[in-house]
Amino acid sequence: MTTRNFKLFPIDPFDVDQELSPWVMPGVGTRAAEENSLAEAEVWAGENGTLLTRFSSCGYFLHFEIKESLGNPIKSNMQDAVAGFLSEMLEVWVVDGVDDDLECNGVAYI
């Protein structure tokens, strides 16, 4: 797992139409066959270099800021690593049930 490289920090829902632009990688999707559920994580560049993602599946949504575990900025050349991390987190969310919060080592609840 790549959870040691990145962390998700829950944030309030955001409006993608307000001052956000798609990141170099617009998002990832996954399908959990055992749950017959689709999920996606869209990725946006926010203010001050922040990287935001919105998980969605079956009408449920979670909003996060993505941070590199050591506090370094996430650069565009890290898109493959970010995509892998988000895919793993989506799979955990779908298998655990999208009607609940995502609870795993990749999420920092404060």
C-alpha positions, 0 to 999 in steps of 0.5 A: 500500500502507498498510504505511507506516502500520502494522507487524506485530511477531511475537509468541509464540502467544497464547490468545484465551480469556485476558484478550483481548477482540475489537477494534471490528473482529473481523477480515478475510478474503481469498481469493487466487484463483490459490492457491485459498486462504482466509486470515483475520486476527482482531483482539483488544485485549490488555493495556495497549492493545496490538492483537493479530492472528492470521493463519490459513490451511490450518492455519497460524497467525502471531501479531503485535502491530500497531503504528502506524509512528510509535508512536502508539496505534491508536484505534478510528476507525482500523479501516478503515485497519487492515482495509486493512493486514491485508488486504494482509498476508494477500494477501502471505502467501497468495501467498508460501505460508502455510507460510512466515513473512510476509516484507515491509516490513509486518513488523518481524523483530527 
